[in-house]
Amino acid sequence: MEDIALLRLTLPALFCLLTFLATTVVVWTLLRRRRETEDQAVERICAQLEKTYSLLKSLSETCETLQNREDIQTLKEQIEKFSSAVTVLSHLGQEGRDSVSNSRDGFKLAQKFLQNGDSPVKVAQRLDMGLAEVNLISRLMQK
């Protein structure tokens, strides 16, 4: 009889213990799945962030390139304007130049000589130009 009474007391305790263990296993499994899902979401977010960073970096480089192109274009326009103004002035004020195209060729030659490392004085003497004109061409090339 005592065995049955002891069994009556231990069976509910054993049932409660088994229920607690089963609940713990279920909760642990659910938490593990949730953690794996969150880890996968974090990995996807990191991959998207890396793609976004690379796209932003490419966009930044493209903007820098475009800005440099705009600077180059502005410099070319300034050289053309200067060349045109000096051409007109030199054409009006100096003899020995037959046309505007000859003076433009002179400025292009001056640019080439300066790029090759000739001094502005030598370039001015060689092309029969003013030293101020050659110095201005040199400064425009440096910008």
N, C-alpha and C positions, 0 to 999 in steps of 0.2 A: 503494500500500500504506500509505503513511504516512497517507493520508486515512482509510482504514478503521481503522487503529489509533487515530487521534485521535478518530474517531467512536465507537469502542468505549469510550474513556475518557470522553468528554463525554456520551454518552447516559445512562449511569447517574447522572452528576452532575445532568444536566438533569432526569431523572426524579425524583430526590430533591428538587430545587429545586421542581418543579411539585407534588409531593406535599406539601411543606412549605407552599407557598402555598395549596393547596386546604384543607389542615388549618387554616391560619390563618383563611381565609375562613369555614369552617364554625364554628370556635370563636367568631370575632367575631360571626357571625350568632346563635349560641346565646346569647352574653352579652347581645347587644342585646335579644333577645326576653325574656330573663330580667329585664333591667333595666326593660323596658316593663311586664312583668307585676308587678314589685315596685312600680313607680310607680303603677299602677292600684290595687294593694292599699293603698298608702299613701293615695291619694285617697279610697278607700272608707272607710278607717279615719278619716280626717279628717272626712268627711261624717257618719259615725256619732258621732264625738266632738262635732261641732257640734250634732247633734240631741239628744244626751245633755245637753249644756250647756244648751240651750234648755229641755229638759224639767225639768232641775234648777232652773233659774231660775224657771220657772213654778211648780214645786212650792214653792220658797222663798217666792215672793210669795203663794201660796195659804196657806201656813202663817202668814205674817205677818198676812194678812187674818183668818184664823181666830183667831189670837192676839188681834188687835185686837177681834174680835167677842166673844171670851171676856172681855176686859177691859171692854168696853162692857156685856156681860151682867152681869158682876160688879158694875160700878158701878150698874146699874139695880137689881140685887138689894139692894145696900147702901142706895140711896136709898129703896127700898120698905120695907126693914126700919126705917130711921130714921124714915121718914114714919109707919109704923104705930106705932112706939114713941112718937113725939112726939104723934101723934094721940090715943093712949090717955091719955097724961099730960095733954095739954092739955084733953082732954074731961073728965077727972076733976078737974082743978085749976082750970079757968077756967069762968066762966059766960058766957053770951052765944053759945055755940056749941051748936047744937041737936043735931048728929049728927056721927058720924065722917066722913061724906062731905063735910060742910062744911069740916072742918079739912084733909082731903086736897086739896080744891079750893084752900084757902088756901096750901098748900105748892106746889101747881102754879102758882098765881098768883105766889107768891114767886119761883119759878124763872123764870117769864116776865119778871117785872120785872127780875130780876138779869141775865138774858140781854139785856134791852134797855139795860142799862147804868145802871140806877138804883142808888143807894148802898144798902147794907144798912140804914142808919139810916132812910132814907125808906121802904123796903119794910116794915120792922118797924112804923113808925108808921102807914103806910097800911093794913096788914092786921091791925093790933092783935096783933102777934106779939112774942115776945121777940127781942132783938138777937142773943143767942147762937144761937137757932134759925136765924135768917136767915144768920148767919155760917157756921154748920155746913152749911147748904144750899149756900152759895156755895163752900165748900171742897170739898164732894162733887162739885159741878159742874165744878170745875177739874181734878179727877183724871181 
